[in-house]
Amino acid sequence: MNIVITGRPGVGKSTVFLRVITHLKERGEVLTGFRTPEVREGGIRVGFKIVDLNTGEEAWLAKRNADSTVRVGSYGVLVSEASELIRKSLETALKTRSIVGIDEIGPMELKIPVFKPLLLRILEKETVKILVVHERLSDKEILSRLENAAWYEITESNRDKAPSTIIEELEKRLRNY
Ligand SMILES: Nc1ncnc2c1ncn2[C@@H]1O[C@H](COP(=O)(O)OP(=O)(O)OP(=O)(O)O)[C@@H](O)[C@H]1O
């Protein structure tokens, strides 16, 4: 079962994701996968980290001043550091019976070569997955595997209620799981 959270940049997708994930952890569920929170210094966004949802381990995904030839907007992607953590977290997701959370599937994450093949294998799994998808994601191999997912488009008017809507849907499914 796949739950997809999407919506325009900055609308509150990661906040919805985190509330759902936090609720599931409190409920005692095993979570694998990762999130990619922004890092701010003095109020200014300087980059993004990857945080493993299972272990809490962190690595840099991209930094504004990184000396990297792989770039997304004004950020340099730290491919080898990010690959290591993405590979570890998604291999654990593949091996265990857990709920998989990924925030997000977007251009920056897709610059990490290990990400897409592992993601495609995870999308074939019969487990519960909660995925934040960039609204302009155009990768057909990924999108075709999400055709039967429950899609939630986050807007300013539904973002406060969205976590409980998604949690209710999940609780229903998990009871029959
Ligand atoms: N329900 C809400 N009410 C008020 N502010 C919110 C709410 N949800 C998110 N925000 C604020 O909006 C900003 C963007 O939130 P968030 O990072 O969750 O969005 P996003 O859609 O994941 O962004 P991005 O596209 O950059 O990944 C944050 O500053 C957050 O505090």
The ligand as a Gaussian input file, in Angstrom:
#p B3LYP/6-31G(d) Opt

LIG

0 1
 N        0.089000      23.451000       8.814000
 C        0.954000      24.479000       8.763000
 N        0.621000      25.689000       9.278000
 C        1.500000      26.711000       9.230000
 N        2.722000      26.663000       8.694000
 C        3.114000      25.497000       8.165000
 C        2.253000      24.340000       8.169000
 N        2.892000      23.329000       7.547000
 C        4.103000      23.826000       7.198000
 N        4.232000      25.111000       7.565000
 C        5.425000      25.959000       7.339000
 O        5.654000      26.080000       5.937000
 C        7.061000      25.959000       5.659000
 C        7.297000      24.845000       4.644000
 O        6.916000      23.615000       5.238000
 P        7.465000      22.220000       4.704000
 O        8.963000      22.198000       4.731000
 O        6.728000      21.169000       5.456000
 O        6.962000      22.292000       3.196000
 P        7.346000      21.380000       1.944000
 O        6.151000      21.374000       1.065000
 O        7.846000      20.070000       2.417000
 O        8.513000      22.207000       1.328000
 P        9.577000      21.788000       0.166000
 O        8.813000      21.796000      -1.097000
 O       10.595000      22.875000       0.263000
 O       10.094000      20.426000       0.549000
 C        7.760000      25.725000       6.993000
 O        8.315000      26.937000       7.427000
 C        6.663000      25.264000       7.895000
 O        6.889000      25.659000       9.242000

